[in-house]
Amino acid sequence: MVLLVALALLLGLFLVVLLFNPRHRKSGHKAKAQASSNNDKASKSYSKMEVSLHNKRTDCWIIIKKKVYDVTSYVEEHPGGDAILAHAGDDSTEGFFGPQHATRVFDMIEDFYIGDLEQ
C-alpha cells in the first residue's frame, strides 16, 4: 500500500513538471497541428508485449487508460527520479489518476501520446 501511494505521488510530480515545463506547451496553430498529428497516431496500435519492450531509461513507454505514451524524453527530468521507471513498459493508469494531480496535467500527457493499446 505504501509503495502504491509513493508511486502515485511520484507520478503526480511527473505531471506537475509537465504542467510547468514550457517546452511541452503548445499554442495557436502549432497546437492545432499537434492535435491533428495526435489524431493520425490514434490509428497506430501497440500490443502489451510490444509496449513491454520499452522499459528502460533510454526507451520508456507507459500505458494510461489503454493509450500508449512515449515518455522517454521526460525520464531524466522526472522530479521523482527513477520512480517513473517503475512502470516503464507497463500500465501506469492507477498512479496517474491519483488525487495529487491538477486537471491540466491530463491534457498535457497528450504531448507524449503515440497510439492505442490493442484490445
C-alpha positions as CSV (number, residue, x, y, z in Angstrom):
1,M,0.0,0.0,0.0
2,V,2.9,2.4,0.9
3,L,4.5,1.6,-2.4
4,L,1.3,2.4,-4.3
5,V,1.0,5.7,-2.5
6,A,4.6,6.5,-3.2
7,L,4.2,5.6,-6.9
8,A,1.1,7.8,-7.1
9,L,3.0,10.7,-5.6
10,L,5.9,10.3,-7.9
11,L,3.7,10.2,-11.0
12,G,2.0,13.3,-9.7
13,L,5.3,15.1,-9.5
14,F,6.0,14.0,-13.1
15,L,2.7,15.5,-14.2
16,V,3.2,18.8,-12.3
17,V,6.6,19.3,-14.0
18,L,4.8,18.7,-17.4
19,L,2.4,21.3,-16.4
20,F,5.0,23.9,-15.7
21,N,7.6,23.0,-18.4
22,P,7.1,25.5,-21.2
23,R,8.7,23.3,-23.9
24,H,5.7,20.9,-23.6
25,R,3.2,23.7,-24.0
26,K,1.5,24.1,-27.4
27,S,-0.4,27.2,-28.5
28,G,-2.1,28.6,-31.6
29,H,-1.5,27.0,-34.9
30,K,1.2,24.7,-33.6
31,A,-1.2,23.2,-31.1
32,K,-3.8,22.5,-33.8
33,A,-1.1,20.8,-36.0
34,Q,-0.1,18.7,-33.0
35,A,-3.7,17.8,-32.3
36,S,-4.1,16.7,-35.9
37,S,-1.0,14.7,-35.6
38,N,-2.3,13.0,-32.5
39,N,-5.5,12.1,-34.3
40,D,-3.3,10.4,-37.0
41,K,-1.5,8.5,-34.4
42,A,-4.7,7.1,-33.0
43,S,-4.8,4.6,-35.9
44,K,-1.5,3.1,-34.6
45,S,-1.9,0.4,-32.0
46,Y,0.6,-1.5,-29.9
47,S,0.3,-4.8,-28.2
48,K,1.1,-5.1,-24.5
49,M,4.0,-7.2,-25.4
50,E,5.4,-4.5,-27.7
51,V,5.0,-1.8,-25.1
52,S,6.7,-4.0,-22.5
53,L,9.9,-3.9,-24.6
54,H,10.2,-0.1,-24.0
55,N,11.1,-0.4,-20.3
56,K,14.3,1.5,-19.7
57,R,15.6,5.0,-19.2
58,T,16.6,5.5,-22.8
59,D,13.3,4.0,-24.2
60,C,10.3,4.4,-21.8
61,W,6.7,3.9,-22.8
62,I,3.7,3.8,-20.4
63,I,0.1,2.9,-20.7
64,I,-2.6,5.1,-19.3
65,K,-6.3,4.1,-19.9
66,K,-5.4,1.9,-22.9
67,K,-3.4,4.7,-24.6
68,V,0.3,4.4,-25.1
69,Y,2.7,7.3,-24.3
70,D,6.4,7.6,-25.1
71,V,7.8,9.5,-22.1
72,T,11.5,8.8,-22.9
73,S,12.3,12.5,-23.3
74,Y,11.0,13.2,-19.8
75,V,12.7,10.4,-17.8
76,E,15.8,12.5,-16.9
77,E,13.6,15.5,-15.8
78,H,11.3,13.5,-13.7
79,P,11.3,15.0,-10.2
80,G,10.8,11.6,-8.6
81,G,14.0,10.3,-10.2
82,D,13.8,6.7,-11.3
83,A,10.3,6.2,-9.9
84,I,9.0,6.8,-13.4
85,L,10.8,3.7,-14.5
86,A,8.8,1.5,-12.0
87,H,6.1,1.1,-14.6
88,A,8.1,1.6,-17.7
89,G,6.7,-0.7,-20.4
90,D,3.6,-1.3,-18.3
91,D,0.3,0.3,-17.1
92,S,0.6,3.5,-15.1
93,T,-3.1,4.3,-15.0
94,E,-3.7,3.9,-11.3
95,G,-0.9,6.2,-10.2
96,F,-1.5,8.7,-13.0
97,F,-5.1,9.3,-11.8
98,G,-4.2,9.8,-8.2
99,P,-5.6,12.8,-6.2
100,Q,-2.4,14.7,-6.3
101,H,-2.8,15.8,-10.0
102,A,-4.1,19.1,-11.3
103,T,-6.6,18.7,-14.1
104,R,-4.4,20.4,-16.7
105,V,-1.9,17.6,-16.4
106,F,-4.4,15.3,-18.0
107,D,-4.3,17.3,-21.2
108,M,-0.5,17.7,-21.1
109,I,0.2,14.0,-21.2
110,E,-1.2,14.0,-24.7
111,D,2.0,15.6,-25.9
112,F,3.6,12.1,-25.4
113,Y,0.7,10.1,-27.0
114,I,1.8,7.7,-29.7
115,G,-1.1,5.3,-30.1
116,D,-3.6,2.9,-28.5
117,L,-3.2,-0.4,-26.7
118,E,-4.5,-3.3,-28.8
119,Q,-7.7,-4.8,-27.4
